[in-house]
Amino acid sequence: MINPNKIHFESICEKEKIIISEHITTNNEYRSYYSLKTINSVSSCYGLPILSSRKKILGIIYSHCPQNSLMTDNEYELLEMAATICSISIEKNIKEQELNYIASYDCLTNIWNRRAFYRQINKSIKDIKFKNKYIIIFYVDIDKFKMINDQHGHRFGDRVLKKYASKLKQFNNEKTGAARLGGDEFIVYSEVNCLIEANVKKNSILSELNKIEIDGVLITASIGSYCIHASKIQDVSIDSMINQADMCMYKEKHLSRSL
């Protein structure tokens, strides 16, 4: 046991030992907490590190006492048990967050994957079913991506994908979301109030994605869109909406090549 009147809890926790600090109302290290101690009649403070299964410090659990007294064995065991329970809960929460992230985000670009996109657009469809709004889907394809990979290598290709993903991520908000479908294909959905707003959104995405330069290499993208009013959305599947945007994108791509 340690009585560290001049040592911070965090530094003691690194040594994985119990902390016992008495007379904290006269200890300068606790000066900023004097008012809180006075209100709660706290005189002593005990703590244990909350350790992960790999002995990493996840936090500290404290027990504040109104008197200057040592802990009994039973109280120490109780504090130890509480620290163990906290550790299990924290690690479980961290693992759940990691699994949710892996299930929802593309591992290369760190934007939504196909599964997350479908989940989010389903929510959006439910939200606007009875509103006078539109949902517009944008299908984005990087021009000549295979040739870029062949000429500059897959690492360069990965940089291109990450760049486009970061550009699309800028549009994410409560009414807009972007995802990578796979390969060099990305998709964006957005709730808009009118067709004019849909066209403005398309132009803003195009201006952001077109003519990106990486290490002197100029890269362009083609974008197709499909817009549908809330009153008709129940008659069309999400796959059908994506396919319509995809076909529009290919028309745009062939049109630009013929010019």
C-alpha positions as CSV (number, residue, x, y, z in Angstrom):
1,M,0.0,0.0,0.0
2,I,1.1,3.5,-0.7
3,N,0.3,6.8,0.9
4,P,1.1,9.2,-1.9
5,N,0.2,12.7,-0.6
6,K,2.4,14.2,-3.4
7,I,1.8,11.7,-6.2
8,H,-1.0,11.8,-8.7
9,F,-3.4,8.8,-8.9
10,E,-2.6,8.3,-12.6
11,S,1.1,7.8,-12.0
12,I,0.4,5.3,-9.2
13,C,-2.1,3.4,-11.5
14,E,0.7,2.8,-13.9
15,K,2.3,0.7,-11.2
16,E,-1.0,-1.2,-10.8
17,K,-1.1,-0.7,-7.0
18,I,-3.9,0.5,-4.7
19,I,-3.9,4.2,-4.0
20,I,-4.5,5.6,-0.6
21,S,-4.4,9.3,0.0
22,E,-5.3,10.9,3.3
23,H,-5.8,14.5,4.5
24,I,-6.7,15.6,1.0
25,T,-8.2,18.8,2.3
26,T,-4.6,20.0,3.1
27,N,-3.0,18.5,0.0
28,N,-2.2,21.1,-2.7
29,E,-2.6,18.6,-5.5
30,Y,-6.4,18.6,-4.7
31,R,-6.7,22.4,-4.3
32,S,-9.0,22.7,-7.4
33,Y,-11.4,20.2,-5.7
34,Y,-11.5,21.8,-2.3
35,S,-15.0,23.3,-2.8
36,L,-16.3,19.9,-3.9
37,K,-14.7,18.1,-1.0
38,T,-16.2,20.6,1.5
39,I,-19.7,20.2,0.1
40,N,-19.5,16.4,0.2
41,S,-17.5,16.2,3.5
42,V,-14.7,14.2,1.8
43,S,-11.4,13.7,3.7
44,S,-9.8,10.6,2.2
45,C,-9.7,9.1,-1.3
46,Y,-8.9,5.6,-2.4
47,G,-8.6,4.3,-5.9
48,L,-7.7,1.4,-8.1
49,P,-6.7,1.2,-11.8
50,I,-9.3,-0.3,-14.1
51,L,-7.2,-2.7,-16.1
52,S,-8.0,-4.4,-19.4
53,S,-7.4,-8.1,-20.1
54,R,-4.0,-7.0,-21.5
55,K,-3.1,-4.9,-18.5
56,K,-3.8,-1.6,-20.2
57,I,-5.2,1.1,-18.0
58,L,-8.7,1.9,-19.0
59,G,-9.5,4.3,-16.2
60,I,-9.5,4.7,-12.4
61,I,-12.2,3.9,-9.9
62,Y,-12.3,6.0,-6.8
63,S,-13.9,5.7,-3.3
64,H,-14.2,8.9,-1.4
65,C,-14.4,8.8,2.4
66,P,-15.7,11.4,4.9
67,Q,-13.0,10.5,7.5
68,N,-9.3,10.0,7.5
69,S,-9.4,6.2,7.7
70,L,-7.9,3.1,6.1
71,M,-9.9,0.7,4.0
72,T,-10.9,-2.7,5.5
73,D,-10.2,-5.9,3.6
74,N,-13.9,-6.2,2.7
75,E,-14.0,-2.7,1.3
76,Y,-10.8,-3.3,-0.7
77,E,-12.3,-6.5,-2.2
78,L,-15.4,-4.5,-3.1
79,L,-13.4,-1.8,-4.8
80,E,-11.4,-4.5,-6.6
81,M,-14.6,-6.2,-7.7
82,A,-16.1,-2.9,-9.0
83,A,-12.9,-2.2,-11.0
84,T,-13.1,-5.7,-12.6
85,I,-16.8,-5.2,-13.5
86,C,-16.0,-1.8,-15.0
87,S,-13.1,-3.3,-17.0
88,I,-15.4,-6.1,-18.4
89,S,-18.1,-3.5,-19.4
90,I,-15.6,-1.1,-21.0
91,E,-13.9,-3.8,-23.0
92,K,-17.2,-5.2,-24.1
93,N,-18.3,-1.7,-25.2
94,I,-15.0,-1.1,-27.1
95,K,-15.3,-4.5,-28.9
96,E,-18.9,-3.8,-29.9
97,Q,-17.9,-0.4,-31.3
98,E,-15.0,-2.0,-33.3
99,L,-17.4,-4.7,-34.7
100,N,-20.0,-2.1,-35.6
101,Y,-17.3,-0.1,-37.4
102,I,-16.0,-3.1,-39.3
103,A,-19.6,-4.0,-40.3
104,S,-20.4,-0.5,-41.5
105,Y,-17.3,1.1,-43.0
106,D,-15.1,0.3,-45.9
107,C,-11.7,-0.7,-44.6
108,L,-9.7,1.2,-47.2
109,T,-11.5,4.5,-47.5
110,N,-13.2,4.7,-44.0
111,I,-16.6,5.7,-45.5
112,W,-19.8,3.6,-45.4
113,N,-19.8,0.3,-47.1
114,R,-22.8,-1.1,-49.1
115,R,-24.5,-2.5,-46.1
116,A,-24.4,0.7,-44.1
117,F,-25.6,2.7,-47.2
118,Y,-28.7,0.5,-47.6
119,R,-29.4,0.8,-43.9
120,Q,-29.2,4.6,-43.9
121,I,-31.1,5.2,-47.1
122,N,-33.9,2.9,-45.8
123,K,-34.1,5.3,-42.8
124,S,-34.2,8.3,-45.1
125,I,-37.0,6.7,-47.2
126,K,-39.1,6.1,-44.1
127,D,-38.6,9.7,-42.9
128,I,-39.7,11.4,-46.1
129,K,-42.6,9.0,-47.1
130,F,-45.2,11.5,-46.2
131,K,-43.3,14.7,-46.9
132,N,-43.1,16.8,-50.1
133,K,-39.5,16.0,-50.7
134,Y,-37.2,14.1,-53.1
135,I,-34.4,11.6,-52.7
136,I,-31.7,11.8,-55.2
137,I,-29.0,9.1,-55.7
138,F,-25.7,9.9,-57.3
139,Y,-23.6,7.1,-58.8
140,V,-19.9,8.1,-59.1
141,D,-17.3,6.2,-61.2
142,I,-13.6,7.2,-61.5
143,D,-12.7,7.5,-65.2
144,K,-10.1,5.0,-66.6
145,F,-9.3,3.6,-63.1
146,K,-8.0,0.3,-64.4
147,M,-5.5,2.2,-66.6
148,I,-4.5,4.3,-63.6
149,N,-3.8,1.1,-61.6
150,D,-1.9,-0.5,-64.5
151,Q,0.3,2.6,-65.1
152,H,0.9,3.8,-61.6
153,G,0.4,0.8,-59.4
154,H,-2.2,-0.3,-56.9
155,R,-0.8,1.8,-54.1
156,F,-1.4,4.9,-56.2
157,G,-4.8,3.6,-57.0
158,D,-5.6,3.2,-53.3
159,R,-4.6,6.9,-52.8
160,V,-7.0,7.9,-55.6
161,L,-9.8,6.0,-53.9
162,K,-9.0,7.5,-50.5
163,K,-8.9,11.0,-52.1
164,Y,-12.3,10.6,-53.7
165,A,-13.8,9.1,-50.5
166,S,-12.5,12.1,-48.5
167,K,-14.1,14.5,-51.0
168,L,-17.4,12.7,-50.8
169,K,-17.3,12.5,-47.0
170,Q,-17.4,16.3,-46.9
171,F,-21.0,16.2,-48.1
172,N,-22.1,13.9,-45.2
173,N,-24.8,15.4,-42.9
174,E,-28.2,14.4,-41.6
175,K,-29.7,14.4,-45.1
176,T,-26.8,13.2,-47.2
177,G,-24.6,10.1,-47.0
178,A,-21.8,8.6,-49.2
179,A,-20.5,5.1,-49.5
180,R,-18.1,2.9,-51.5
181,L,-19.9,0.2,-53.3
182,G,-16.7,-1.5,-54.4
183,G,-13.8,-1.0,-56.8
184,D,-13.8,2.6,-58.0
185,E,-17.6,3.0,-57.6
186,F,-19.1,5.3,-55.0
187,I,-22.7,6.2,-54.3
188,V,-24.3,9.2,-52.6
189,Y,-27.9,9.7,-51.5
190,S,-29.4,13.1,-50.5
191,E,-32.8,14.4,-49.3
192,V,-33.7,17.5,-51.3
193,N,-36.7,19.8,-51.3
194,C,-37.0,20.3,-55.1
195,L,-35.4,19.4,-58.5
196,I,-33.5,22.6,-58.6
197,E,-31.8,21.8,-55.3
198,A,-31.1,18.3,-56.7
199,N,-29.3,19.8,-59.7
200,V,-27.3,22.2,-57.4
201,K,-26.2,19.2,-55.3
202,K,-25.1,17.3,-58.4
203,N,-23.1,20.2,-59.7
204,S,-21.4,20.8,-56.3
205,I,-20.4,17.1,-56.2
206,L,-19.1,17.2,-59.7
207,S,-17.1,20.3,-59.2
208,E,-15.5,18.7,-56.1
209,L,-14.7,15.4,-57.8
210,N,-13.6,16.5,-61.2
211,K,-10.0,17.2,-62.2
212,I,-8.3,15.9,-59.0
213,E,-4.6,16.0,-59.3
214,I,-2.3,13.5,-57.5
215,D,1.5,13.6,-58.1
216,G,0.9,15.4,-61.4
217,V,-1.7,12.9,-62.6
218,L,-5.1,14.4,-63.5
219,I,-8.0,12.2,-62.5
220,T,-11.7,12.8,-63.5
221,A,-14.9,11.1,-62.6
222,S,-18.3,10.5,-64.2
223,I,-21.5,10.9,-62.2
224,G,-25.1,9.9,-62.9
225,S,-28.2,10.7,-60.8
226,Y,-31.7,9.4,-60.2
227,C,-34.3,11.6,-58.4
228,I,-37.6,10.4,-57.1
229,H,-40.5,12.2,-55.2
230,A,-41.5,10.8,-51.8
231,S,-45.0,10.0,-53.1
232,K,-43.6,7.5,-55.6
233,I,-40.8,6.1,-53.6
234,Q,-42.7,3.1,-52.2
235,D,-43.1,1.8,-55.8
236,V,-39.4,1.6,-56.4
237,S,-36.7,-0.6,-54.8
238,I,-33.4,0.8,-53.6
239,D,-31.6,-1.5,-56.1
240,S,-33.7,-0.1,-59.0
241,M,-32.9,3.4,-57.9
242,I,-29.2,2.6,-57.9
243,N,-29.4,0.9,-61.3
244,Q,-31.1,4.0,-62.7
245,A,-28.4,6.3,-61.4
246,D,-25.7,3.8,-62.7
247,M,-27.3,3.8,-66.2
248,C,-27.4,7.6,-66.2
249,M,-23.7,7.7,-65.2
250,Y,-22.7,5.5,-68.2
251,K,-24.7,7.7,-70.5
252,E,-22.8,10.7,-69.1
253,K,-19.4,8.9,-69.5
254,H,-20.1,7.9,-73.1
255,L,-21.3,11.4,-73.9
256,S,-18.1,13.0,-72.6
257,R,-16.0,10.6,-74.6
258,S,-17.8,11.4,-77.8
259,L,-17.2,15.2,-77.3
